[in-house]
Structure formats: structure tokens, C-alpha cells
């Protein structure tokens, strides 16, 4: 294994996020590497970071563009004591932690697009996946929390078909960002927000998420399988579900079940 440049930010005891960081020059996916470590008994808070992923994955099985040496690709092993149905709240919590960390280097331009995208100036700069792993009884054993952030990607690095939707911290701010410092901020924020989630539930964090929200007050289309509905986003509830105003009623949309169309329309930010 190559020398680990992230070892300098390891801290705390087993159970704290970032206490141990495994680093790879290139692997298929940080999710799969973390899955192997978790199945071998790795403690909560263990992190996997890769310079490049040859098979990076995002939400709903989508691929994640993963060039080498410019971005931050990580998966954190979590072992929360919570019902399986609450796992989507971990993704929302991670959105708040990611927004907090990015705001340190890009203040005033960070937003969250429900349920799991980090935005800068109306374009995606990061994505989150909270993958539940169950035990033989079907109960929650582990959550593999994957976070990918476009850090020092240049405009020419982004595939042409993604340039209207994707950005990076460097593109949005005009400055190169120190990835190790960003990772340190991210894991520190994740640790505190995760502990807050376990202690107080998502309701305590909801106002912070709402302050970062990119969609509240916007008209969007929700696609869920073969069903498509349009409405105005009224925010999220205490469980993290999207509240969509259809005019005659407000429908509760559960994270992890839908895609949101129209979010990148002109004038969204």
C-alpha cells in the first residue's frame, strides 16, 4: 500500500469518525473496500479514501466520475443503533456535515439538493450514499457512508455531457483547495453531527438542513418508478421526508425512493 497522506489527520479512539483512515491509490470502489473491512470487524469510524475509483458508485446504482488526484472519495463505516427505516437520515445528516465542511473554503455558496447532493452555485459538487448492511435477522448491522466531493477538478476534467450540472470547489471559488484539510474538516463535522443524530434525532438538525436547502420554494417534478408528480417544495419534515405541495394537498416524499427532475433549471440558485 502507498504511503498514507491522510494519516496525519487520524485522531480519537475507535468509534470516532476518522480514527483510522485506509488509503488507496486506486480501487474499484471505496464502498466495496469498506464493506470488506466492516465484515472483518473494523470499528465504527474507520474510513476508506481512494485517489481514484475505477467503479465508483452513487445513489440508485449510478456511476460516479472518478478521475485521479483531484477529488475526495471516501466511505465511513458506521454501526448505528437505529431502525433500518431511519438510515436515510444518515445521508441527510452527512449532507449537513459536508455542507459545513465545504462552507469553510467556499462560504455563502453551498447548498443541499434533497436528498443527497452537495451544490456550489447551483451545480453538483458532491454526492452521498448511505448503504445499509443487515445481519442474518434482517436488522441493521452497518451503514457504509460514501461521500464524494469534486475538490480540484478543472472545467476540462468534467465530461462534456456533465458540464451544465457538475462543478468543483476549485471551479466555484477560483482557488485550489487542500484536500487533506478538507477531509479533516469533513470528518470532524461528520463525527459531531453523527453523535447529534444518535442523541437527538434528525429533528434537531432539520433547521440547519433547511438553511442549506436549494429546493425549498421551487417547483420540481418527482419521478418514482412510473409515477410523475409536480409540485412546490415546502421543505422537509422531522424525519427528513420532502414535503411537496400539490395545491390541493401536501404529499410526503420519502428519501431514497425518488429522483427529482427540473432541479438544475435556469434560475434555481
VONU-643411 format. One line per 3 residues: number of its first residue (from 1); for each residue z, y, x of C-alpha. Coordinates in steps of 0.5 Angstrom, whole numbers, always signed. Example, Ala and Ser with C-alpha at 12.3 -4.5 7.8 and 13.67 -1.06 7.14 Angstrom:
<nodes>
1) +16 -9 +25; +14 -2 +27;
</nodes>
This chain:
<nodes>
1) +0 +0 +0; -2 +7 +3; +4 +12 +4;
4) +7 +15 -2; +7 +22 -2; +11 +22 -8;
7) +17 +19 -5; +20 +26 -3; +21 +27 -11;
10) +24 +21 -13; +31 +22 -15; +37 +20 -19;
13) +39 +13 -21; +36 +7 -24; +34 +9 -31;
16) +33 +17 -30; +25 +18 -30; +22 +19 -23;
19) +28 +15 -20; +23 +10 -17; +15 +12 -16;
22) +10 +7 -14; +4 +10 -11; -3 +7 -11;
25) -10 +10 -8; -14 +6 -14; -12 +1 -19;
28) -15 -1 -26; -10 +3 -30; -3 +6 -29;
31) -1 +3 -36; -3 -4 -33; +1 -4 -27;
34) +7 -1 -30; +6 -7 -35; +7 -12 -30;
37) +13 -8 -26; +16 -8 -33; +15 -15 -34;
40) +18 -17 -28; +24 -13 -30; +23 -6 -27;
43) +28 -1 -29; +27 +5 -34; +25 +11 -31;
46) +20 +7 -26; +14 +11 -25; +7 +9 -23;
49) +2 +14 -20; -5 +13 -18; -10 +17 -14;
52) -16 +14 -18; -16 +9 -24; -23 +5 -25;
55) -21 +3 -32; -16 +9 -35; -15 +9 -42;
58) -13 +14 -47; -11 +13 -54; -14 +9 -59;
61) -17 +5 -53; -22 +11 -51; -23 +11 -43;
64) -21 +17 -39; -25 +20 -34; -21 +19 -27;
67) -24 +22 -21; -20 +21 -15; -15 +26 -11;
70) -15 +32 -16; -11 +30 -22; -5 +27 -24;
73) -5 +20 -27; +2 +17 -29; +5 +11 -33;
76) +13 +11 -34; +17 +5 -36; +22 +7 -42;
79) +27 +2 -45; +29 +6 -51; +34 +3 -56;
82) +30 +5 -63; +26 +2 -68; +19 +0 -67;
85) +17 +6 -72; +19 +11 -68; +15 +10 -62;
88) +10 +16 -64; +16 +21 -63; +16 +19 -56;
91) +9 +21 -55; +10 +28 -58; +17 +29 -54;
94) +12 +27 -48; +8 +33 -51; +13 +38 -50;
97) +15 +36 -43; +8 +36 -41; +7 +43 -44;
100) +14 +45 -41; +12 +43 -34; +4 +46 -34;
103) +7 +52 -37; +11 +53 -30; +4 +54 -27;
106) +0 +56 -33; +4 +61 -37; +2 +63 -44;
109) -4 +59 -45; -1 +52 -46; -2 +49 -53;
112) -1 +42 -56; -6 +39 -61; -3 +34 -65;
115) -1 +28 -64; -2 +27 -56; -7 +32 -53;
118) -5 +38 -48; -9 +44 -48; -11 +50 -44;
121) -15 +56 -47; -17 +51 -53; -19 +45 -49;
124) -16 +39 -47; -13 +38 -40; -8 +32 -41;
127) -7 +26 -46; -1 +22 -47; -1 +15 -50;
130) +6 +11 -52; +4 +4 -52; +10 -1 -55;
133) +11 -7 -52; +15 -12 -56; +19 -18 -55;
136) +19 -25 -58; +22 -23 -64; +17 -17 -65;
139) +22 -12 -63; +21 -6 -59; +23 -8 -51;
142) +19 -3 -47; +15 +3 -48; +9 +5 -43;
145) +9 +12 -43; +2 +14 -40; +1 +22 -38;
148) -6 +24 -35; -7 +31 -33; -13 +35 -30;
151) -10 +39 -25; -15 +41 -20; -21 +39 -23;
154) -27 +43 -22; -32 +45 -27; -38 +41 -24;
157) -33 +35 -24; -33 +35 -31; -38 +30 -34;
160) -43 +35 -38; -42 +32 -45; -35 +34 -44;
163) -35 +41 -41; -34 +44 -48; -28 +40 -49;
166) -25 +39 -43; -21 +43 -37; -16 +43 -32;
169) -10 +47 -29; -15 +50 -24; -21 +52 -28;
172) -16 +55 -33; -12 +59 -28; -17 +60 -22;
175) -12 +57 -18; -11 +50 -14; -4 +47 -17;
178) +1 +43 -12; +0 +36 -16; +7 +34 -13;
181) +11 +40 -15; +7 +39 -22; +10 +32 -22;
184) +17 +34 -20; +17 +39 -26; +14 +34 -31;
187) +19 +28 -29; +25 +33 -29; +22 +35 -36;
190) +21 +28 -39; +28 +26 -37; +32 +32 -40;
193) +27 +31 -47; +27 +24 -47; +35 +24 -47;
196) +35 +29 -52; +30 +25 -57; +35 +19 -56;
199) +41 +23 -57; +39 +28 -63; +32 +25 -65;
202) +26 +29 -66; +28 +34 -71; +32 +37 -65;
205) +26 +38 -61; +21 +40 -67; +22 +47 -67;
208) +19 +47 -59; +13 +43 -61; +11 +48 -67;
211) +12 +53 -62; +6 +50 -58; +2 +48 -64;
214) -5 +49 -63; -7 +47 -70; -2 +50 -75;
217) -5 +54 -80; -12 +51 -78; -17 +48 -83;
220) -19 +41 -80; -22 +34 -82; -17 +28 -82;
223) -21 +21 -81; -17 +15 -82; -22 +9 -82;
226) -27 +10 -87; -23 +16 -91; -24 +23 -89;
229) -20 +29 -92; -20 +36 -90; -14 +41 -91;
232) -10 +46 -87; -5 +44 -82; +2 +46 -84;
235) +6 +44 -78; +10 +37 -77; +16 +34 -80;
238) +22 +32 -77; +19 +25 -76; +13 +28 -72;
241) +8 +27 -78; +3 +32 -79; +3 +36 -86;
244) -4 +37 -89; -4 +42 -94; -10 +39 -99;
247) -9 +45 -104; -6 +41 -110; -1 +37 -105;
250) +1 +37 -98; +0 +30 -95; +4 +27 -89;
253) -1 +24 -84; +3 +19 -79; +2 +20 -72;
256) -3 +14 -69; -7 +13 -75; -12 +18 -75;
259) -17 +22 -71; -17 +30 -72; -24 +33 -73;
262) -26 +40 -72; -20 +42 -67; -25 +44 -62;
265) -29 +49 -67; -30 +56 -64; -24 +61 -65;
268) -19 +55 -65; -15 +59 -60;
</nodes>
